Amino acid sequence: MKIHVHSMSDLLSKIEAVAEQQEAKHVSRIAVRFGKNSFISPEKFRDHFSEISVGSVAEGARLSLQFVETIDDPEVSDILLVGVDLN
């Protein structure tokens, strides 16, 4: 899975769509990859995600965050949803 994310609400919508497709009641883990020039840092992402996920299938999900620091990465400005573990 490699889904480009354009905002935090976009991310949550995509997570909820994956859960709905699989008829899951809860998301247990979310894996996200950050390019060096992405719009939010992993630290800010963690804080903001815990706020926006309240009441969703992703509330309380464990976050697995990977920050890629190489400038020559073709996805240097991107945030990618790379995994969703469901219950």
C-alpha positions as CSV (number, residue, x, y, z in Angstrom):
1,M,0.0,0.0,0.0
2,K,1.3,3.4,-0.9
3,I,-1.3,6.2,-0.8
4,H,-0.4,9.9,-1.1
5,V,-1.9,12.1,1.6
6,H,-2.6,15.8,1.1
7,S,-3.9,16.8,4.5
8,M,-4.7,15.2,7.9
9,S,-8.4,15.0,7.0
10,D,-7.5,13.4,3.7
11,L,-5.5,10.8,5.7
12,L,-8.3,10.0,8.1
13,S,-10.7,9.7,5.1
14,K,-8.4,7.2,3.4
15,I,-7.9,5.2,6.6
16,E,-11.7,5.0,7.2
17,A,-12.2,3.9,3.5
18,V,-9.7,1.1,4.0
19,A,-11.5,0.0,7.2
20,E,-14.9,0.2,5.5
21,Q,-13.7,-1.9,2.6
22,Q,-12.5,-4.6,4.9
23,E,-15.5,-4.3,7.2
24,A,-13.2,-3.6,10.2
25,K,-14.5,-2.0,13.4
26,H,-11.1,-0.6,14.5
27,V,-7.7,0.3,13.2
28,S,-5.0,-1.0,15.5
29,R,-1.9,0.5,13.7
30,I,-1.2,3.0,11.0
31,A,2.2,3.3,9.1
32,V,3.1,6.6,7.6
33,R,6.2,7.7,5.7
34,F,7.3,11.3,5.7
35,G,9.5,12.9,3.0
36,K,12.1,15.4,4.2
37,N,10.1,18.3,2.8
38,S,6.6,17.1,3.8
39,F,4.0,19.6,5.1
40,I,4.2,18.4,8.7
41,S,6.8,16.8,11.0
42,P,6.2,13.4,12.6
43,E,6.0,15.0,16.0
44,K,3.3,17.4,15.0
45,F,1.6,14.6,13.0
46,R,1.4,12.5,16.2
47,D,-0.2,15.3,18.2
48,H,-2.7,16.3,15.5
49,F,-3.6,12.8,14.6
50,S,-4.6,12.0,18.2
51,E,-6.9,15.0,18.1
52,I,-8.6,14.4,14.7
53,S,-9.0,10.6,15.2
54,V,-11.3,10.9,18.2
55,G,-14.5,9.1,17.6
56,S,-13.2,7.4,14.4
57,V,-12.2,3.9,13.7
58,A,-8.6,5.1,14.0
59,E,-8.9,6.5,17.6
60,G,-6.2,5.0,19.7
61,A,-4.3,3.4,16.8
62,R,-0.6,2.9,17.3
63,L,1.4,5.0,14.9
64,S,4.4,3.7,13.1
65,L,6.2,6.8,11.6
66,Q,9.1,6.7,9.2
67,F,10.9,10.0,8.3
68,V,13.1,9.8,5.2
69,E,15.8,12.5,5.2
70,T,17.3,12.1,1.8
71,I,16.8,15.1,-0.5
72,D,17.1,13.0,-3.7
73,D,14.1,10.8,-2.7
74,P,11.4,11.2,-5.5
75,E,8.8,11.6,-2.7
76,V,10.7,14.2,-0.8
77,S,7.6,16.4,-0.3
78,D,5.1,13.6,0.3
79,I,3.4,11.9,3.1
80,L,2.4,8.4,2.3
81,L,0.0,6.0,4.1
82,V,1.9,2.8,3.8
83,G,0.0,0.5,6.1
84,V,-3.2,0.0,8.0
85,D,-3.7,-2.9,10.5
86,L,-7.3,-3.6,11.2
87,N,-9.3,-5.4,13.9
